[in-house]
Amino acid sequence: QYALNNKIDNVIFGRVYKDDNDIIQVEASVYDRAEDSLTISEKGSASTIFEVFDVADVLVLSLLEGFSNMHIGYGIINITNTGLMEDTISVYIDNKII
């Protein structure tokens, strides 16, 4: 009902908890309002609280790719002043000059 009332097409939600073996479990799902169902559910686990961030990154990436039907990639953009003049710059994407 929340998605309908707020005109939200997809709702991403999840939970983080420790299982019986003290392993941190991370679960994430996507609710699709048009289909009125959960369309994607992913799970991951982490041994430490710091690993939770890495697991969450992987799960969110998978969810986004799943409901957008697009490849999602991470990259690095670096803009460097390569000379004395203000308009002398080099642009790098993933350490490759463009």
C-alpha positions, 0 to 999 in steps of 0.5 A, spaced: 500 500 500 505 504 501 508 504 494 501 505 491 500 511 495 506 514 494 507 512 486 513 508 487 515 503 482 520 499 486 521 498 493 528 495 495 528 493 503 532 488 507 534 486 513 541 484 517 541 479 523 546 474 526 544 467 525 545 461 530 552 460 528 554 468 529 555 469 522 552 476 519 546 474 514 544 480 509 538 479 505 535 484 500 529 484 496 525 488 491 518 489 491 515 491 484 508 495 484 506 493 477 507 486 479 504 486 486 510 481 488 517 480 490 521 480 484 528 479 486 531 477 493 538 476 494 542 473 500 549 474 503 553 473 509 559 476 512 564 474 518 565 481 521 561 487 521 566 491 516 564 485 511 557 487 511 559 493 507 562 489 501 556 484 502 551 490 501 554 493 495 554 486 492 547 485 493 545 492 491 548 492 485 545 485 483 538 488 485 539 494 481 541 490 475 535 486 476 530 491 476 533 496 471 535 490 466 541 495 465 549 493 467 551 497 473 558 498 473 563 502 478 569 506 476 573 512 478 573 519 474 580 523 475 581 530 472 588 532 473 591 539 471 596 537 467 599 544 465 600 552 467 594 554 463 587 553 467 584 549 461 590 544 460 586 538 463 586 531 462 580 526 464 581 519 466 576 514 467 578 507 470 585 510 470 585 510 462 586 517 459 580 519 454 
